Every structure is written in structure tokens, then in C-alpha cells.
């Protein structure tokens, strides 16, 4: 294992003076990465709370639709169906964001060296920017929380650049970010189709689509 890897993983060095000064920025970098991962994990737990609330609303509206259909009240069923559609739209966005955030956190926890970190930071920042834009209108608190995490990531980019002149490719970052977001979207679409019940049709209607 190289001296860099030992330091990156939290180990010390037997060398003194100048070598310690050289390795100290790497220790600081690892500390900041851990801070960013903890912030993402905390945000993920808060998102879990929101997801549970949305799932409860989903169930409530679904039951109201069923009851309205039993009473042949198409207007009321349609009203609740529209409400349910909005809840599921928000739930879909929140679950996609949670899954994408988990992927970013996972990638950061597996970083081995500065070059690896540089290639991870660009996509991570792009993903965070997309998630912040998608959710800030629905959950205002997300804007500030994701903003704080993004600030941490930009600090890491600056530190990486100062350490070795390693840059972050915007093109590669965008491509990787799109892949993370697309993968999360596909997974959530599949999960929601399997987990959430479709709205039953009432005789004489075409059913309510989501």
C-alpha cells in the first residue's frame, strides 16, 4: 500500500517534518469527503421521512377513489385521482432523488486517491444541481440543504486542484451525472409499478391513468 493510500485511509506516516506537511492536505481532504458523505446520508434520512408521508397520502387518496367509485361518484373519484396523480409525481421525484443521492454517496465512500476523487466530484456536483432544481419547488427546505452539500463539494474540487493540478472534466461529469439520474429514474419507475396499486375502473369509464 502506498503512503498516499495509508494516509487517505486514516493511517499515519513514519516520516517526519516535510513529509508530514506533504501528507496533511490529503488527510484534510479525506476528512472533508467524510463530512460530505455524512451530510448526504443525513439528507437521505430526511428524504425517507418525506417519502413515508407521501406514501401515506397515496394510500389515503387511493382509498377515497375506491370509495367514490363504489358510490358511482365519478366527479369525486376524478378529483381524488388528480390529487393522487400529483402525490405520485412528487413521490416519484423524491424517490429518484434519494436513489441518486445514495449513488453519489457510495461513489465518494469508495474513493481511493486524488485522481479517483477528481473523477467522482464532477458527476456528484452535477447530480446535486439537478436534484436541487427538481425538488426545491416542492420541498423548499431542500434548496438550502442541497446548497450546503454542494458548497462542500465545490470546496473539495478547489482542494483537489490545489494539491495536484488535477481538473474535473465537465463533459465526463455531465455524462456520468446523466447516467446516475437515468438509472435512478428507471429503477424507481419499476419499483412504483410493482408497489403502488393502479386505480380501479368503474363500469362505463375508461379508468384513470397515471
GULUM-651624 format. One record per residue: residue in one letter; x, y, z of N, C-alpha, C in turn. Coordinates in steps of 0.001 Angstrom, whole numbers, plus 500000, padded with zeros to 6 digits. Layout:
N
AXYZXYZXYZ
...
***
This chain:
210
X500850498800500000500000500000500000500879501241500000
X500582502215499153501388503429499057501193504314500269
X502129505268500485501984506224501585500695507014501432
X500358507329500164499137508107499943497916507326500395
X497861506039500028496698505220500371496573505076501876
X497738504899502568497704504792504022497130506057504647
X497566507180504130497096508454504664495621508664504339
X495252508317503101493864508506502668492914507707503546
X493366506527503984492524505656504795492648505960506285
X493399506993506616493458507424508006494699506977508752
X495602506273508079496825505809508717497841506916508856
X498822506687509705499848507699509899501040507456509015
X502086508253509218503317508093508447504479508070509426
X505501507266509131506679507188509984507685508280509651
X507447508997508578508343510076508192507948511342508931
X508888512232509100508613513457509834508696514687508977
X508515515822509658508755517113509045508074517354507722
X508915517431506690508435517820505369507407516831504823
X507593515533505070506649514544504557505286514713505222
X505286515007506515504015515239507203503288516432506607
X504043517456506286503434518635505681502838518301504320
X503505517379503603503020516978502288501745516161502397
X501689515299503393500547514392503530499355515019504240
X499580516103505003498494516714505764497313517135504888
X497554517763503703496411518129502858495571516925502451
X496201515763502299495475514569501931494557514116503070
X495057514237504305494232513912505466493038514863505550
X493302516140505315492220517128505339491184516815504269
X491656516369503119490761516037502013489852514864502403
X490439513840502993489666512682503433488622513095504464
X489005513978505366488074514447506388486891515172505754
X487183515996504755486113516729504083485202515794503281
X485789514774502673484980513784501946484029513088502922
X484548512686504074483700512032505078482580512955505549
X482908514235505688481896515222506080480796515310505030
X481181515336503760480209515410502672479329514157502637
X479937512993502848479171511739502849478165511738503992
X478586512179505171477664512237506311476503513188506033
X476807514318505400475750515286505071474746514678504097
X475240513928503114474341513273502160473492512199502835
X474111511439503707473378510389504406472299510984505303
X472617512085505972471618512764506810470463513288505960
X470811513849504803469777514338503890468912513169503407
X469537512040503148468801510860502719467792510417503754
X468156510494505024467223510116506092466049511084506178
X466313512357505957465215513328505954464278513074504764
X464863512693503648464050512383502477463198511140502714
X463734510180503465462965508985503807461696509364504563
X461819510338505466460653510795506229459604511389505289
X460049512191504325459124512772503356458475511692502493
X459249510687502126458728509603501294457636508837502033
X457859508565503307456848507863504107455555508676504156
X455681509990504345454498510853504366453743510826503045
X454468510843501953453840510797500632453172509446500391
X453775508383500846453176507055500690451872506954501483
X451827507595502636450601507602503429449498508379502716
X449875509521502114448901510288501338448411509486500138
X449323508778499504448965507950498352447889506947498741
X448094506284499871447142505286500334445791505920500649
X445808507082501293444567507758501659443751508147500429
X444422508733499435443704509133498215443203507918497439
X444000506866497436443578505653496732442284505107497342
X442236505052498654441037504540499323439830505445499070
X440045506751498991438944507671498700438432507479497279
X439345507189496357438930506936494974438073505672494922
X438535504632495589437783503372495612436392503582496186
X436314504327497272435020504588497902434106505386496976
X434661506383496299433866507194495380433360506351494211
X434173505467493713433766504605492610432671503629493042
X432755503159494265431710502267494782430363502971494816
X430411504279495046429182505079495106428819505683493758
X429548505266492716429313505762491354429431507279491253
X430297507842492095430511509291492091431776509575491274
X431608509693489950432753509865489067433469511191489293
X432699512247489593433331513553489803434279513522491008
X433792512943492094434634512872493293435829511942493068
X435599510851492359436687509933492062437761510618491217
X437317511409490247438265512122489386439057513154490174
X438368513838491093439052514828491933440175514177492730
X439836513081493400440854512412494205441935511779493329
X441556511348492136442545510776491217443569511823490793
X443109513054490579444028514136490232444971514443491392
X444424514411492605445262514623493786446295513504493913
X445848512274493677446750511133493757447849511220492706
X447491511688491522448481511828490455449587512802490862
X449218513889491519450208514861491972451100514279493067
X450470513519493976451250512888495044452259511913494458
X451819511121493487452714510125492898453819510783492070
X453504511908491478454536512645490742455632513113491698
X455204513659492840456173514120493833456922512950494449
X456202511880494725456823510688495298457868510115494350
X457545510103493079458491509597492078459773510435492079
X459598511756492095460759512653492102461601512477493359
X460930512335494489461645512193495751462410510873495816
X461792509808495349462470508515495379463636508469494390
X463469509095493251464572509166492293465734509946492881
X465414511056493539466455511879494148467174511116495252
X466421510400496065467017509624497154467967508565496603
X467549507867495574468374506815494990469638507398494347
X469492508516493638470653509150493007471632509655494072
X471099510208495152471948510699496235472724509544496874
X472077508411497027472753507236497571473916506799496676
X473716506885495361474771506509494430475965507450494536
X475686508740494678476765509719494828477543509448496119
X476812509223497210477450508935498497478301507678498418
X477775506645497765478512505386497629479811505588496858
X479747506365495782480949506601494980482013507335495781
X481584508265496610482548509004497426483198508109498480
X482439507170499021482996506298500059484010505306499496
X484001505088498185484933504130497577486122504810496909
X486263506126497087487385506867496509488702506383497118
X489705506185496267490992505660496722492117506688496709
X492062507650495780493144508622495684492611509915495090
X493486510896494946493065512209494472492502512149493058
X493150511384492187492652511267490814491276510654490779
X491050509646491602489743508990491706488707509984492225
X489097510776493206488193511777493763487822512826492722
X488810513254491936488554514267490909487526513776489895
X487612512506489519486678511962488533485300511739489126
X485194511714490453483914511492491133483192512797491425
X483957513854491691483359515116492133482487515777491067
X482952515775489820482192516436488763480789515883488612
X480643514559488421479296513978488333478480514223489597
X479134514155490758478414514360492019477792515748492074
X478566516752491699478058518127491724476925518307490717
X477067517712489541476020517805488527474724517156489000
X474851516004489649473668515322490178472988516177491242
X473777516716492163473221517545493225472503518767492660
X473074519354491622472440520514490993471081520137490402
X471029519006489748469775518546489150468728518238490212
X469141517558491274468210517197492336467679518444493046
X468568519385493268468160520633493934467114521364493105
X467326521428491791466368522106490928465035521395490860
X465078520055490892463847519278490765462991519314492025
X463620519448493181462885519309494431462628520617495170
X463371521666494861463257522896495640461861523507495580
X461171523338494454459828523896494347458807523138495148
X459067521861495410458136521018496149458450521008497640
X459723520924497952460182520943499343461209522066499486
X460769523262499874461668524422499946462917524193500795
X462803523385501848463956523157502720465085522460501981
X464736521730500923465744521001500153466750521950499517
X466299523124499101467169524077498422468356524446499303
X468085524764500544469157525151501463470047523952501800
X469418522797502027470183521613502421471103521133501301
X470569521067500084471393520652498954472430521720498617
X472089522971498870473042524049498644474261523895499540
X474035523517500794475140523336501732476033522174501301
X475410521087500845476191519935500385476992520306499136
X476360521052498232477058521476497015478261522347497344
X478128523211498347479254524049498764480423523180499236
X480111522115499976481156521192500421481878520566499226
X481094520186498236481674519536497059482557520493496264
X482123521744496142482931522728495421484243523012496164
X484189522969497493485412523136498276486384521998497992
X485851520790497872486691519637497553487334519776496169
X486560520275495201487098520490493857488275521452493911
X488103522519494678489169523508494812490402522899495470
X490195522100496515491318521475497226492064520495496324
X491308519714495553491937518745494643492790519475493608
X492270520558493075493011521326492082494296521905492641
X494241522368493883495418522958494516496485521908494838
X496043520694495109497001519653495500497836519146494334
X497175518893493183497941518285492115497659518827490748
X496916519915490681496562520473489391495639519574488592
X494925518692489293494010517776488615492676518469488402
X492219518512487168490966519175486866489813518192486786
X488612518746486779487392517950486654486810518187485273
X486666517153484483486135517266483126484636517505483158
X484215518640482595482784518966482593482000517998481724
X482583517597480601481892516677479692481679515324480345
X482745514775480922482643513486481598481691513567482779
X481750514684483506480878514873484665479421514837484248
X479100515533483162477720515586482696477229514212482261
X478075513481481553477695512147481087477454511202482257
X478336511238483234478187510376484391476961510756485211
X476731512060485360475574512524486113474278512067485449
X474226512175484130473033511737483403472801510245483587
X473873509481483603473749508036483807473193507733485190
X473695508403486213473215508200487579471724508524487671
X471334509655487088469936510087487151469029509156486357
X469474508722485187468669507819484357468491506462485035
X469570505967485622469487504684486330468495504770487486
X468540505882488213467613506071489330466174506164488830
X465987506867487722464640507015487154464061505661486749
X464862504855486057464388503539485621464043502643486810
X464908502671487828464680501822488993463403502217489728
X463195503516489903462015503995490622460736503716489831
X460782503883488524459610503584487696459206502121487865
X460190501241487844459917499813488016459350499522489396
X459962500110490418459524499879491796458097500366492021
X457780501552491493456453502121491726455370501320491019
X455677500807489848454702499978489135454405498702489911
X455428498179490568455266496942491322454623497171492688
X454875498326493295454478498545494686453174499308494859
X452839500193493914451644501015494074450489500457493253
X449309500378493836448157499828493114447655500796492045
X447180500251490933446563501092489908445131501391490330
X444602502502489855443247502908490229442241502030489495
X441295501435490207440310500569489548439386501348488625
X438929500676487573437998501294486635436570501098487120
X435726502044486775434308501928487063433586501660485757
X432602500814485790431876500460484575431380501717483869
X431654501785482582431213502934481810432269504025481727
X433462503789482368434552504767482285435770504096481681
X436738504889481318437967504361480721439071504205481753
X438722504489483001439744504378484046440570505636484146
X441368505715485168442189506896485437443648506504485294
X444370507198484432445751506853484123446715507690484959
X447876507074485251448931507770485998450239507654485250
***
